[in-house]
Amino acid sequence: MNLWLPALGCILLALAGVKCTVYTEFQLYVVVPANREQLTLVQELEQDGKYDFWDAPRLNRKTRVMVSHYEESKFEQLLEEHDIEYDPIIGNVQQILDKERRNNDDFYKRSKRNVDATQATVDFDHYWTLDEIYAYIDGLAESNANVKTFEIGKTPEGRPIKALTISTLGEVTKTRPIVFMDAGIHAREWAGVMSVMYMIEQLVNNPELYTEQLENTDYVIIPVLNPDGYVYTHEVNRLWRKNRVQNNILCAGVDLNRNFPFKWAFTSNACTNTFAGMQAATESETQAMMSLMEQYKSAMVIYIAVHTHGEMILWPWGYDFLRCGNWEEHDTLGREAQQAIIAKGGEEWIVGNSAEVLYKASGATDDYAYSNGAKLAYTIELTGGGVEGFDLPASQLGKVTVETMEIYKTFGKYAGKLSLSVPEPELDS
C-alpha cells in the first residue's frame, strides 16, 4: 500500500463531513543501517515513496520509518534479507499524533482564537498557527521601523505568502550583505518555523544583544514558504509534507524542495512525498521565492534553508556527490556554528556536504541559491523530537530555539564581514 492511499480515505471522509484520522493502520519502525551497503539500501527505500521516513538515514544511527500495515511483511522481509537491524516500536501511529495533540492543548486553544496584530502571543511553549505568525510579523512592521512585511505571492488555495525584511537602515537597500532565509517549505516541520520566529523576535525586540549582526547585515526572511501545507498539518493531517496543489483526483502536492530549477529531476509518481512536479518551477511558492531572491541576489551572501530534523548543517551540492567550489569555507563556518551550539550545551551537530551526509536530491533550495549567486548556502536540520512524535515536543522548543540561534548569530556575524563584490560561486568541485 502506497502512502497516498490514506488520501483517498481522507477524501471520502471529507465528503461525509468528517475530519480525517488516517494513521491507525500505520506502524513506526526504528531501522539502524550498520554499513555502507545497508545505508544505501535504506536510502533507496526512502526514495521509493512507499515508506515515510521521519529521519534521514545515517550510518549506525536510528532512523524512524512509518509503514502501512499492508507493506509491513514486505518491508520486514527486505530488511531481514540484508541483515538490517530493525524494531517495530509503535503499532498505531495515530496514538502518537493524539498524544502530541493532547500535550499541545494550549496550542489548540490558541489556534481557535481570532488573532490580530495586537493580540499575537509571543511565547515559545506552543506551535504557532499561520494566523498567529502573520499577525505577529505584521504587528512588528507596524511598531518597528526596522521591519517591513509584504506579500510575495499566493498559494494554490489563495493564501498569501509573506516575507519580511529586517534592517537598521529602515529598509534593505542592497548596500549591505544580506542573509536570505526560509522555513516551512515542508509543511510538517513546525520546529523549523518556530526557530525562525524566535530569531525574528530576538533581532527585533533585543537588538542590543545582536549589534554585530544588525549593524552590518540585513535579513530577508520567508517564515512559512508553504502556507497551505502548514495550515493543513494543523487542521487535517499532521504528517503532510508537500504543498496542496491538486495533481489529480487522488493525489495532491508537490515537494517544493525538489521543484527549484537547478538540476531538477522528474519523478513519475505524483502520490509520493518527494514528487518534484511535472516540470521545474511549476509551483506558485517556488516562483514567489525565486522572484524575491532575484530582487535581492546582488547582496545575498548567505542563504539558509531551515528544516527538521537531524542536527545537521549541510552545504552544496546536493544533486550529486560533488563539493561546491568554496566547500572549505562552507565547512569552516559550519563547524564554527557547530561549536557555538556545543558551547550552549547542545549536541555536536554533523557538518558536511548534503549528498554525502544525506543523499542526492535534485531541485533543492540550497543548490538553487548557491547557483544563483549566494556565496554560501546551507540547509540546517534542527534537533528532532525523540521516538514519539514526528517533530519536536513543544516543551523542548525553548531550549532548541536558543541553541539554534547560535547558528544564526554565527552566520549573521560572518555575513557582515563579507564584501558585496564577490565573484560568482564556483559550480564545480
N, C-alpha and C positions, 0 to 999 in steps of 0.2 A: 504493500500500500504506500503510495507516494504521499508526501506531506501535504499536497494540495487537496487531498480528498476531504479533510475536515472542512475546507472552504465550501464544498458542496452542501455538507450538512448545515453549515452556518447559513447558507443562502436559504435553505428550506426552513430553518428555524426563524430566520428573519421574516420570511413571508407569513409565518404563523404569528408574528408579533412577539417572538421570544428571543431574548438575548442569548448569545452563543456561549456554551461551555463545551469546548471541543477536545479537551486533552485528558479525559477519563480513560481513554483507550491507548494511552502512550506510557512507555516506561523510560526511566532515566538510567543510563549506564555510566560507569566510570571505566575508561579504557586507558591503558598505560603501555604505549609502544616502547620497547626496550632496546631496539637497534634501528639503524637507518632503513633497513628493508621494511620493518614493521611500520615505521613512521611514514614511509612513502605510501604504503597501502592504506593507512588511516587517512592520510591527506587525500588520496584518491576517493575514498568513501565520502569525505566531506564535499568534494566536488560533484559527487554523483547526484545529489539532490533528494535522495530518499530519506536521508537522516539529517536531523537538525543538531548541529554541533554548537554547544554553548561555550566552548573554549577552543582556541586554536590548538591543534595538535602539536605537542612538543615532546622531545625525547625524554623518557623517564619521568614525565610529568602526567598527572591525572587530567584526562580530557573527558568532559561530560557530553554525552550524546543522547538525544531524545529519539526514541524509535517507536513506531506504531506496533501494536500487538501483532498486526498482520505480517510484519517484517522481522519479528524477534528471532524466530528459528533460523532464518537465512543469515541474519546478522551474526548471531552467536556461532553458527557453523563456520562462517568465514573467518572469524577471529580465532576459533579453535584450530582450524586448518593451518593457521600461520603462527600458532603458539603465542598469540597476543593476550596478555592478561586483561581480564575484564571482570566487572562486578555489577550486577543489576541492583541498584540501590533504592530506587523508588518505583513502585509498580503502577502508580496512578499520578501522573504529573499534575493533574488538576488539583490534587491535595496541596502541592507546593504553592501553586498560584493562589489558592484560597487562603493559605497561611499568610502569604505576603499581603494579601488584601486585608486580612484581619489585623496584622501588625501595623499596617499603614492606615488605620481608621481615621486618624487626624487628617491625612491627605484626602481621603474620600469625602470627609465633611467639607473640607475647603474647596474641593473640586465642584461642589454644587453651589457654592456661593457666587453671587453676581459680583465679580471683582472689577473695580475700576482703578484708575491710576492713583487715586488717593488711598485705596484700601489694600493695595498689593502687599502681601505679608512677606517680610524679609526674614526668613529663617531657613535653616538647612537641616531640619529634622523631618522633613517630608519632601516628596517629589512634587514639584510644581506642575500645574496644568499649563497648557498653551495659553489660556486666558490670563493666568497669573503672570507668566513670563512676559507676554506682550504688554500687559498693564504696567508691569514693573519698569520695563525699559522705556516705555512712553512717559511714565512718571519721571524717570531720571532726566529725560530730554527736556521736559517742561521745567524742571527745577535746577538744572545744572547746565551752564553754558558750554561746558566741555563735551557734552554728549549730544549727538544727533541720531535720530531714528528715522527710518524711511522704508518704504516698500520696494522690493526689487523684483517682484513677480507674483504670479498667482499659481496656486496648486491646481491639479485636475478637479478638485472638489470646490474650488473657488476661494480658498483661504489665502490670505496674504502671506508672503514670505518676507519676513522683516530682517533688516540688518541695522547695526548701529556702528557709529564711529566714536572713538574717544581720543581727544587731542587737547592739550593745554593751550593750543593756538585758537581753540574755538571751532575749528573745522580742519579736516585733513587736506592740506594744501599740496601734498606730494613733494614737499621740500625737506621732509624728514623721513627716515626709514619707517616702513610700515610692517607690522605683524598682522597677517591676514589669517583668520581662524574660522572654522565652522565646527558645529556639533550637531548631533541628532540626525545625521544622514541615514543611520539605521534606527528605525523607529523605537525599538525596544531598549535601546541603550540610554536609559534615563540618567544614569550617573554621570555620563559624559556631558549631558546638557547642564546638569546641576553644577558640575565642576566649572564650566564656563560662566554660568551665572554667578558663582561665588567670586570668580576673578573680576567680573564686571563690577560687582558690589564693592569689592575691596579697592579697586583702582579709582572708583568714583567717590566713595564715601570716606576713604582713608588715604588720600593722595600723598600725605606727608610721609607715609611708610614706603612709598614707591617712587621717590623722586628720580632715581637713576633711570627708571623706565620712562616715566611720563615727561621728563624734560627733554628727552632725546628721541623718543619713539612714539608713533601714532598707531592706533589699533582700528582694524576693520573686522567686524565680527558678525557672523550669522549664527545666532544661538540655537535655532532649530531649522535645519535645512529641509526637513521632511515633515512639515506640519500635519498633513493629512494622516500620515502613518503614526505620528506621535499621538494625535487625538484618538486614533483607532486603538492603539495599545492601552490607552486609559479607559476607553469606553467599551470595547468589544473583545479584543484579542491581545493579551499582554505580550505574547511572543511574536507579534508581527514585526517584520524586518524592513520590507520594501516600501515604496510609495503606494498610492492607491489607484493608479491609473488602471482602467479595465482593459486587460489584454484580450480576453474572450469571455464566453459565457460562464466558464468555470473558474478562471484564474485572473487575479488582479496583481498588479505590482511589478515594478522594475527595481532591481538593486541599483540605486543611484551611484554607489561606489564601484560600479562596473560600467557605467554609462558615459564616462567622460572620453573625449575624442583623442586620446593619446594611446596608441597600441590597443585600441578597442578590439574585442574579440566576440564574435557571435556565439550565443549559447541557444540551443534549439528548444529547450523545454521552458515554456513561459510560466510553468507552475512551480519551478524551483525557487529557492530563496536567493539564488545568485543570478537570476535571469538578467541579462545585460541590456535588454531592449532589442528591438528589431534592427536598429541602426544606432550609431554613436550619437550622443547629444540629442536624443529624441525627447527627453523629459523636460517639463517646464522648470523643475527645480534645478536640473543641470544647467539649463540655459540661463537661469537667473544668476547662478553663481559665476558662470563663465563671463557674463556681462559685467558683473560687479568686479571681478578680478581684472578684466580688461581695463576698466576705469582706473584702477589703482596700480596696475602692474609695474609702471615706471619707477615706483618707490617701494614695491613689495620685496623685502629682503628675506623674510621668513614666513613660511606657510605652516600652519599646524592644523591637522585633522584630529579631532578628539573622538575617541571610540572607547568602548569597554568590551571585553576586559582581557587582562593577561599580564599586566605590569611590564609593558614593553615600550621602548622608544625606538621607532623604526624609521629608516631613511631609504631613498630610492637606490636601485629600481625595484619595482615590484612585479613588472610584467615578465621578467626573465632573470636568470641567475647572473646578473651583471651589477657592477657597482658604479654609481654615478661618478662623474669626473672628479669632484671635490669630496669624495666619500670620507677622507681622513678628517676634514673639517667638520662634516656632519657627525662623525663618530666621536670626535673630541668634545664637541659641545654637548652631545647626548650624554656622554659619561660625566661631564660636569653637572648636568641636571640630575643624573643618577646619584651622584654623591651628595647633592643637596637634599634629595629625598631621604637618604640614609641618615644624614645629619639631623633630620626632623623625626627620626625614629621609625621611618618606613622601611620596607623591604628593599632588597637590591634588584632593581628593575633590569631587564635584559635590554641591551642596546645593540642594534645591528641592522643589517640590510633586510628589507622586507621579505624578499623572496627566500633568502637563506634562513631567516628565523621562522617565518610562517610558511608561505607557499607562493607560487606565482599567481598573480591576479592582474588582469588587464583592465584598462579603463578606470583606474582608481584616481582619486583626487590628488594625492601627493605626487604621483608621477606626472599628472597633468600640470600641476602648479610649477613643478621644477622645470618641465619642458617649456613652460610659458613665462619663464623669467625669474622665478624665485631663486635667490642664491642658495637658500637652504629650505628643505621641505621635509616635514616629519608627519608621521602618524603616531599618536600615542594611544596606548591601550591601558585604561585605568585598572585599578585593583578590582577583582571580582568579588562575588558575594558568598563564597564557600559552596558547599554541596547543595544546600537547599535554597532555591531562588535563582532565577536567571541572572538577576542583576544585584547590585549592592543593597543590602538591607538599609532602610532609611536611617536606622540607628547608628550606622557607621559613616554616614555622609559627612559629618563634621570633620572627622579625622582624615578622611580621604581627600576632601576638598582642600584642606590645609596643606597636606603633603603635595598634592598636585600643583598647588600654587607655586611650589618651589621650581617646578619645570617652567611655568610661565614667567616667573621672575628671572630665571637664568636666561631664557631665550630673549626676553624683553631687554635685559641689560646688554646682551651681545648685539642685538639688532641695532641699538642706539649707537654702537661703535662702528657700524659698517658704513662705508661710503655708498652713495647712490650711483656713482659712476662705475658700477661693477660690470664685467663682461657677461655676455650670455652664458648660461651654465653649459658645461661640457656634457655632451649627451652620451659619450661612450666611456666604458670603464677603462 
